[in-house]
Amino acid sequence: MGDLAAHQVSTVSLILLFGLYIFFIIKKFPPRSGRHAFYIGAFWLVLTLLFEFGFGLARGNGLSHLLSEYNILEGRVWILIPVWITIAPYFFYRIKR
């Protein structure tokens, strides 16, 4: 498997794992409303990006390298991770109702 295909498979795998985790978190600690679920997702997005870019920069990766992982036009689908983290709490909140 090539580098790009491995990147795409790992992204899908992580989306599925995050989905399971978020499902159980929302089940255990349900949001009070759809708006609350959205705020949870937005907060998780900020934490995720701070960690990802902070850790990446601390490891010596340049900003251009970190941003290249989000270039969907080149087949880099990592952008789906922060999108999923943002919408998943609301998605599972709506399913639970």
C-alpha distances in whole Angstrom, upper triangle without the diagonal:
4,7,8,6,6,10,11,10,12,14,15,15,18,20,20,21,24,25,26,27,29,31,32,34,35,37,38,39,40,40,44,43,40,41,41,37,37,38,36,33,34,35,31,30,32,31,28,28,30,28,25,27,29,27,25,28,29,26,27,24,26,27,25,22,22,23,20,18,20,20,19,20,17,15,15,16,18,21,21,21,25,26,25,27,30,30,29,33,34,32,33,37,37,36,38,41
4,6,5,6,9,10,11,12,14,16,16,18,20,21,22,24,26,27,28,30,31,33,34,36,37,39,40,40,41,44,43,40,41,41,37,36,37,36,32,33,34,31,29,31,30,27,26,29,27,23,25,27,25,23,26,27,24,25,22,23,24,22,19,20,20,17,16,18,17,17,17,14,12,13,15,16,19,20,20,24,25,25,26,29,30,29,33,34,33,33,37,38,36,39,42
4,6,5,6,9,10,10,12,14,15,16,18,20,21,22,24,26,27,28,30,32,32,34,36,37,38,38,39,42,41,38,39,38,35,34,35,33,30,30,31,28,26,28,27,23,23,25,23,20,21,24,22,19,22,24,21,21,18,20,20,18,15,16,17,14,12,15,15,15,16,12,11,10,13,13,17,18,18,21,22,22,24,26,28,27,31,32,31,32,35,36,35,37,40
4,5,5,6,9,10,11,13,14,15,17,19,20,21,23,25,26,27,28,31,31,32,34,36,37,37,37,40,39,36,36,36,33,31,33,31,28,28,29,26,24,26,26,22,22,24,23,19,21,24,22,19,22,24,22,22,19,20,20,18,15,15,15,12,10,13,12,11,12,9,7,7,9,11,14,15,16,19,20,20,22,24,25,25,29,30,28,30,33,34,33,35,38
4,5,5,6,8,10,11,12,14,15,17,18,20,21,23,24,25,27,29,30,31,33,35,36,36,36,39,38,35,36,36,33,31,33,31,28,29,30,27,25,27,27,23,23,26,25,21,23,26,24,22,25,27,24,25,22,23,23,21,18,18,18,16,13,15,14,13,14,12,9,9,10,12,15,15,16,19,20,20,22,24,25,24,28,29,27,28,32,32,31,34,36
4,5,5,6,8,10,10,12,14,15,16,18,20,21,22,24,25,27,28,30,31,33,34,34,35,38,37,35,36,35,32,31,32,30,27,28,29,25,24,26,25,21,22,24,22,19,21,24,22,20,23,24,22,23,20,22,22,21,18,17,18,16,13,15,16,15,17,14,11,10,11,12,15,15,15,19,20,19,21,24,24,24,27,29,27,28,31,32,31,33,36
4,6,5,6,9,10,11,12,14,15,16,18,20,21,22,24,26,26,28,30,31,32,32,32,36,35,32,33,32,29,28,29,27,24,25,25,22,20,22,22,18,18,21,19,16,18,21,19,17,20,22,20,20,17,19,19,18,15,14,15,12,9,11,12,12,14,12,9,7,8,8,12,12,12,15,17,16,18,21,22,21,24,26,25,26,29,30,29,31,34
4,5,5,6,9,10,11,13,14,15,17,19,20,21,22,25,26,26,28,30,31,31,31,34,33,30,31,31,27,26,28,26,23,24,25,22,20,23,23,19,19,22,21,18,20,23,21,19,23,25,23,24,21,22,21,20,17,16,16,14,11,12,12,11,13,11,8,7,6,8,11,10,11,14,15,15,17,19,20,19,23,24,23,24,27,28,27,29,32
4,5,5,6,9,10,11,12,14,15,17,18,20,21,23,24,26,27,29,30,30,31,34,33,31,32,31,28,27,29,27,23,25,26,23,21,24,24,20,21,24,22,19,22,24,22,21,24,26,24,25,23,24,24,23,20,19,19,17,14,15,16,14,17,15,12,11,10,10,14,12,12,16,17,15,17,20,21,19,23,25,22,23,27,27,26,28,31
4,5,5,6,9,10,10,12,14,15,16,18,20,21,22,24,26,27,28,28,29,33,32,30,30,30,26,26,27,24,21,23,24,20,19,22,21,17,18,21,19,16,19,21,19,18,21,23,21,23,20,22,22,21,18,17,18,16,13,14,16,15,18,16,13,11,10,9,13,11,11,14,16,14,15,19,19,18,21,24,22,22,26,27,26,27,31
4,5,5,6,9,10,10,12,14,15,16,18,20,21,22,24,26,26,26,26,30,29,26,27,27,23,22,24,22,18,20,21,17,16,19,18,15,16,19,17,14,17,20,18,17,21,22,21,23,20,21,20,20,17,15,16,15,11,11,13,12,16,15,11,9,7,6,9,8,7,11,12,11,12,15,16,15,18,21,19,20,23,24,23,25,28
4,5,5,6,9,10,10,13,14,15,16,19,20,21,22,24,25,25,26,29,28,26,27,26,23,22,24,22,19,21,22,19,18,21,20,17,18,21,20,18,20,23,22,21,24,26,25,26,24,25,24,23,21,19,19,18,14,14,16,14,17,16,13,12,9,9,11,9,9,12,13,11,13,16,16,14,18,19,17,18,21,22,21,23,26
4,5,5,6,9,10,11,12,14,15,17,18,20,21,23,24,25,26,29,29,26,28,27,23,23,25,22,19,22,22,19,18,21,20,17,19,22,20,18,21,23,21,21,24,26,24,26,24,26,25,25,22,20,21,20,16,17,19,17,20,19,16,14,12,11,14,11,10,14,15,12,14,17,17,15,18,20,18,18,22,23,21,23,26
4,5,5,6,8,10,10,12,14,15,16,18,20,21,22,22,23,27,26,24,25,24,21,20,22,19,16,18,19,15,15,18,17,13,15,18,16,14,18,20,18,18,22,23,22,24,22,24,23,23,20,18,19,19,15,15,18,17,20,20,17,14,12,10,12,10,8,11,12,10,11,14,15,13,16,18,17,17,20,22,21,22,25
4,6,5,6,9,10,10,12,14,15,16,18,20,20,20,21,24,24,21,22,22,18,18,19,17,14,17,18,14,14,17,17,13,16,19,17,16,19,21,20,20,23,25,24,26,24,25,24,24,22,19,19,19,16,15,18,16,20,19,16,14,11,10,11,8,6,9,10,7,8,12,12,10,13,15,13,14,17,18,17,19,22
4,5,5,6,9,10,10,13,14,15,16,18,20,20,21,25,24,22,24,23,19,19,21,19,16,19,20,17,17,20,19,16,19,22,20,19,22,24,23,23,27,28,27,29,27,28,27,27,25,23,23,23,19,19,21,19,23,22,19,17,14,13,15,11,10,13,13,10,11,14,14,11,14,16,14,13,17,18,16,18,21
4,5,5,6,9,10,11,12,14,15,17,18,19,20,24,24,23,24,22,19,20,21,18,16,19,19,15,16,19,18,15,18,20,18,17,21,23,21,22,25,26,25,28,26,28,27,28,25,22,23,23,20,20,22,21,25,24,21,19,16,14,16,13,11,13,14,11,11,15,15,12,14,17,15,14,17,19,18,19,22
4,5,5,6,8,10,10,12,14,15,16,16,17,21,21,19,21,19,16,16,17,14,12,15,15,12,13,16,15,12,15,18,16,15,19,21,20,20,24,24,24,27,25,27,25,26,24,21,21,22,19,18,21,20,24,24,21,19,15,13,14,12,9,11,12,8,8,11,12,9,11,14,13,12,15,17,16,17,20
4,5,5,6,9,10,10,12,14,15,15,16,20,19,18,19,18,14,15,17,14,12,16,16,13,14,18,17,15,18,20,19,19,22,24,23,24,27,28,28,30,28,30,28,29,27,24,24,24,21,20,23,21,25,25,22,20,17,15,15,12,10,12,12,8,8,11,10,7,9,12,10,9,12,14,13,14,17
4,6,5,6,9,10,11,12,14,15,17,20,21,19,21,20,16,18,19,16,15,18,19,15,17,20,19,17,20,23,21,21,24,26,25,26,29,30,29,32,30,32,31,31,29,26,27,27,24,23,26,25,28,28,25,23,20,18,19,16,14,16,16,12,12,15,14,10,11,14,12,10,13,15,13,14,17
4,5,5,6,9,10,11,12,13,15,19,20,19,20,18,15,17,18,14,13,17,16,13,15,18,16,15,18,20,18,19,22,23,22,24,27,27,27,30,29,30,29,30,29,25,26,27,23,23,26,25,29,29,26,24,20,18,19,16,13,15,16,12,11,14,14,10,10,14,13,11,13,16,15,15,18
4,5,5,6,8,10,10,11,12,16,16,15,16,14,11,13,14,11,10,14,13,11,13,16,15,14,17,19,18,19,22,23,23,24,27,28,28,31,29,31,29,30,29,25,25,27,23,22,25,24,28,29,26,23,20,18,18,15,13,13,13,10,8,11,10,7,7,10,10,8,10,13,12,12,15
4,6,5,6,9,10,10,12,15,16,15,17,15,12,14,16,13,12,16,17,14,16,19,19,18,21,23,22,22,26,27,26,28,31,31,32,34,33,34,32,33,32,28,29,30,26,25,28,26,30,31,28,26,22,21,20,17,15,16,16,12,11,13,12,8,8,10,9,6,9,11,10,9,13
4,5,5,6,8,10,12,16,17,17,19,17,14,17,18,14,14,18,18,15,18,21,19,19,22,24,22,23,27,28,27,29,32,32,32,35,34,35,34,35,33,30,31,32,28,28,31,29,33,33,30,28,25,23,23,20,18,18,19,15,14,16,15,11,10,13,13,9,11,14,12,11,14
4,5,5,6,8,10,13,15,15,17,14,11,14,15,11,12,15,14,12,16,18,16,16,20,21,20,21,25,25,25,27,30,30,30,33,32,34,32,34,32,29,29,31,28,27,30,29,33,33,31,28,25,23,22,20,17,17,18,15,12,14,14,11,9,12,13,10,10,14,13,12,15
4,5,5,5,7,10,12,12,14,11,9,12,13,10,11,15,14,13,16,18,18,18,21,22,22,23,26,27,27,29,31,32,33,35,34,35,33,35,34,30,30,32,29,27,30,29,33,34,31,29,25,23,23,20,18,17,17,14,12,13,12,9,7,9,10,7,7,10,10,9,11
4,6,6,9,12,13,14,16,14,12,15,16,14,15,18,18,17,20,22,21,21,25,26,25,26,30,30,30,32,35,35,36,38,37,38,37,38,37,33,33,35,32,30,33,32,36,36,34,31,28,26,26,23,21,21,20,17,16,17,15,12,10,12,12,8,8,11,10,8,11
4,6,10,12,15,16,18,15,13,17,17,14,16,19,18,17,20,22,21,21,25,26,25,26,30,30,29,32,34,34,35,38,37,39,37,39,37,34,34,36,33,32,35,34,38,38,36,33,30,28,27,25,22,22,22,19,17,18,18,15,12,14,15,12,11,15,14,11,14
4,7,9,12,13,15,12,11,14,14,11,14,17,15,15,18,20,19,20,23,24,23,25,28,28,28,31,33,33,34,37,36,38,36,38,36,33,33,35,32,31,34,33,37,38,35,33,30,27,26,24,22,21,21,19,16,17,16,14,11,13,14,12,10,14,14,12,14
4,6,9,10,12,9,8,12,13,11,13,16,15,15,18,20,20,21,24,25,25,26,29,30,30,32,34,35,36,39,37,38,36,38,37,33,33,35,32,31,34,33,36,37,35,33,29,27,26,24,22,21,20,18,16,16,15,13,9,10,12,9,7,11,11,9,10
4,5,7,8,6,5,9,9,8,11,13,13,14,16,18,18,20,22,23,24,26,28,28,29,31,33,34,35,38,36,37,35,36,36,32,32,34,31,29,32,32,35,37,34,32,29,27,25,23,21,20,19,17,15,14,13,12,8,9,11,10,7,10,12,10,11
4,7,8,6,8,11,11,11,14,15,16,17,19,21,21,23,25,26,27,29,31,31,32,34,36,37,39,41,40,40,37,39,39,35,35,37,35,32,35,34,38,39,37,35,32,30,28,26,24,23,22,20,18,17,16,15,12,11,14,13,9,11,14,12,11
4,5,5,6,9,10,11,13,14,15,17,18,20,21,23,25,26,27,28,30,31,33,34,36,37,39,41,39,39,36,38,38,34,33,36,33,31,33,32,36,38,36,34,30,29,26,24,23,21,20,19,17,15,14,14,11,9,12,12,8,9,13,11,10
4,5,5,6,9,10,11,12,14,15,17,19,20,21,23,24,26,27,29,30,31,33,34,36,37,39,37,37,34,35,35,32,31,33,30,28,30,29,32,34,32,30,27,26,23,21,21,19,17,16,15,13,11,11,9,6,9,10,7,7,11,11,10
4,5,5,6,9,10,10,12,14,15,17,18,20,21,23,24,26,27,28,30,31,33,34,36,38,36,36,32,34,34,31,29,32,30,27,30,29,32,34,32,30,27,26,23,21,21,18,17,16,15,12,11,13,10,8,12,13,10,11,15,15,14
4,5,5,6,9,10,10,12,14,15,17,18,20,21,23,24,26,27,28,30,31,32,34,36,35,35,32,34,34,30,29,32,30,27,30,30,33,35,33,31,27,26,23,22,20,18,17,16,14,12,12,12,9,8,12,12,10,12,15,14,14
4,5,5,6,9,10,11,12,14,15,16,18,20,21,22,24,25,27,28,30,31,33,35,33,33,30,32,32,28,27,30,27,25,28,27,30,32,30,28,24,23,20,19,17,15,14,13,11,9,8,9,5,5,8,9,7,9,12,12,12
4,5,5,6,9,10,10,13,14,15,17,18,20,21,22,24,25,27,28,30,31,33,31,31,28,29,29,26,25,27,25,22,25,24,28,29,28,26,22,21,18,17,16,13,12,12,10,7,7,9,7,6,9,11,9,11,14,15,15
4,5,5,6,9,10,11,12,14,15,17,18,20,21,22,24,25,27,28,30,32,30,30,27,29,29,25,25,27,25,23,26,26,29,31,29,27,24,22,19,18,17,14,14,14,11,9,10,11,9,9,13,14,12,14,17,17,18
4,5,5,6,9,10,11,12,14,15,16,18,20,21,22,24,26,26,28,30,29,29,27,29,28,25,24,27,24,22,26,25,29,30,29,26,23,20,19,17,15,13,13,12,9,8,9,10,7,8,12,12,11,14,16,16,17
4,5,5,6,9,10,10,12,14,15,16,18,19,21,22,24,25,27,28,27,27,24,26,26,22,21,23,21,19,22,22,25,27,25,22,19,17,15,14,12,9,9,9,6,4,6,7,6,7,10,11,11,13,15,16,17
4,5,5,6,9,10,11,12,14,15,16,18,20,21,22,24,26,27,25,25,22,24,24,21,20,22,20,18,21,21,25,26,25,22,20,17,15,14,13,9,10,11,8,5,8,10,9,10,13,15,14,16,19,19,20
4,5,5,6,9,10,11,12,14,16,16,18,20,21,22,24,26,25,25,22,24,24,21,20,23,21,20,23,24,27,28,27,24,21,19,17,16,14,11,12,13,9,8,11,12,11,12,15,16,16,18,20,21,22
4,5,5,6,9,10,10,12,14,15,16,18,20,21,22,24,23,23,21,23,23,19,19,22,19,18,21,22,25,26,25,21,19,16,14,14,11,9,10,10,7,7,10,10,10,12,14,15,15,18,19,20,22
4,5,5,6,8,10,10,12,14,15,16,18,19,21,23,21,21,18,20,20,16,16,18,16,14,18,18,22,23,22,19,16,13,11,12,9,6,8,9,6,6,9,11,11,13,15,16,17,19,21,22,23
4,5,5,6,9,10,11,12,14,15,16,18,20,21,20,20,17,19,20,16,16,19,17,16,19,20,24,25,24,21,19,16,14,15,12,9,11,13,10,9,13,14,14,16,18,19,20,22,24,25,26
4,6,5,6,8,10,10,12,14,15,16,18,20,19,20,18,20,20,16,17,20,18,17,21,22,25,26,25,21,19,16,15,16,13,10,13,14,10,11,14,15,15,17,19,20,20,23,24,25,27
4,5,5,6,8,10,10,12,14,15,16,18,17,18,16,18,17,13,14,17,14,14,18,19,22,22,21,18,16,12,12,12,9,7,11,11,8,10,13,14,14,17,18,19,20,23,24,24,27
4,5,5,6,8,10,10,12,14,15,16,15,15,13,15,15,11,11,14,13,12,15,17,20,21,20,17,15,12,11,13,10,8,11,13,11,11,15,16,17,19,20,22,23,25,26,27,29
4,6,6,6,8,10,10,12,14,15,14,15,13,16,16,12,13,17,15,15,19,21,24,24,23,20,19,15,14,16,14,11,15,16,14,14,18,19,19,21,23,24,25,27,29,29,31
4,6,5,6,8,10,10,12,14,13,15,14,17,16,12,14,17,15,15,19,21,24,24,23,19,18,15,15,16,13,12,15,16,13,15,19,19,19,22,23,24,25,28,29,29,32
4,6,5,6,8,10,11,13,11,12,11,14,12,9,11,13,11,12,16,18,21,20,19,16,15,11,12,14,11,10,14,15,13,15,18,19,20,22,23,24,26,28,29,30,32
4,6,5,6,8,10,11,9,10,8,11,10,7,9,12,11,12,15,18,21,20,20,16,16,13,13,16,14,12,16,18,16,17,20,21,22,25,26,27,28,31,32,33,35
4,5,5,6,9,10,10,11,10,14,13,10,13,16,15,16,19,22,24,24,24,20,20,16,17,19,17,15,19,20,18,19,23,23,24,26,28,29,30,32,33,34,36
4,6,5,6,9,9,11,11,14,13,10,13,16,14,16,19,22,25,23,23,19,20,16,17,19,16,16,19,20,18,20,23,24,25,27,28,29,30,33,34,34,37
4,5,5,7,6,8,8,11,9,7,10,12,11,14,16,19,22,20,20,17,18,14,15,18,16,15,19,20,19,21,24,24,26,28,29,30,32,34,35,36,38
4,5,5,5,6,7,10,10,8,11,14,14,15,18,21,23,22,23,19,20,17,18,21,19,18,21,23,21,23,26,27,28,31,32,33,34,36,37,38,41
4,5,7,9,11,14,13,12,15,17,17,19,21,24,27,25,26,22,23,20,21,23,21,20,24,25,23,24,28,28,29,32,33,34,35,38,39,39,42
4,6,9,11,14,12,11,15,16,16,18,21,24,26,24,24,21,22,19,20,23,21,20,24,25,24,25,29,29,30,33,34,34,36,39,39,40,42
4,6,9,12,10,10,14,15,15,18,20,23,25,23,24,21,22,20,21,24,22,22,25,27,25,27,30,31,32,35,36,37,38,41,41,42,45
4,7,8,6,7,10,11,12,14,16,19,21,19,20,17,19,16,18,21,19,19,22,24,23,25,28,29,30,33,33,34,36,38,39,40,43
4,5,5,6,9,10,12,14,15,19,20,18,20,17,19,17,18,21,20,20,22,25,24,25,28,29,31,33,34,35,37,39,40,41,43
4,5,5,6,8,10,11,13,17,18,17,19,16,17,15,15,19,18,17,20,22,22,22,25,27,29,30,31,33,34,36,37,39,41
4,5,5,6,9,10,11,14,15,14,16,14,16,15,15,18,18,18,20,23,23,23,26,28,30,31,32,34,36,37,38,40,42
4,5,5,7,10,10,14,15,13,15,12,14,13,14,17,17,17,20,22,22,23,26,27,29,31,31,33,35,36,37,39,41
4,5,6,8,10,13,15,14,15,11,13,10,11,15,14,14,16,19,18,19,22,23,26,27,28,29,31,33,34,35,38
4,5,5,7,11,12,12,13,10,12,10,10,13,14,13,15,18,18,18,21,23,25,26,27,29,31,32,33,35,37
4,5,5,9,10,9,10,8,10,9,10,14,14,15,16,19,19,20,23,24,27,28,28,30,32,33,34,36,38
4,6,8,10,9,9,6,7,6,8,11,11,12,14,16,17,18,20,21,24,25,25,27,29,30,31,33,35
4,6,9,9,9,6,6,5,5,9,10,10,11,14,15,16,18,19,22,23,23,25,27,28,29,31,33
4,5,6,7,5,7,8,8,11,13,13,14,16,18,19,20,22,25,26,25,27,30,30,31,33,35
4,5,5,5,5,8,7,9,12,13,13,15,17,18,19,20,24,24,23,26,28,28,29,31,33
4,6,7,9,12,11,13,16,17,16,19,21,21,22,24,27,27,26,29,32,31,32,35,36
4,6,9,11,12,14,16,18,18,20,22,23,24,25,29,29,28,30,33,33,33,36,38
4,6,9,10,12,14,16,16,17,20,21,22,23,26,27,25,28,31,31,30,33,35
4,6,8,9,11,13,14,15,17,19,20,21,24,25,24,26,29,29,29,32,34
4,5,6,8,10,11,12,14,15,16,17,20,22,20,22,25,25,25,28,30
4,5,6,8,9,10,12,14,15,16,19,20,20,21,24,25,25,27,30
4,5,6,6,9,10,11,13,14,17,18,18,20,22,23,24,26,28
4,6,5,6,8,10,10,11,15,16,15,17,19,20,20,23,25
4,5,5,6,9,10,10,13,15,15,16,19,20,20,22,24
4,5,5,6,9,10,12,14,14,16,18,19,20,22,24
4,6,5,6,8,11,12,12,14,16,17,18,20,22
4,5,5,6,9,10,9,11,14,15,15,17,19
4,6,6,7,10,10,11,13,15,16,17,19
4,6,7,8,10,11,12,14,16,17,19
4,6,6,6,9,10,11,12,14,16
4,5,5,6,8,10,10,12,14
4,5,5,6,9,10,10,12
4,6,5,6,9,10,11
4,5,5,6,9,10
4,5,5,6,9
4,6,5,6
4,5,5
4,5
4
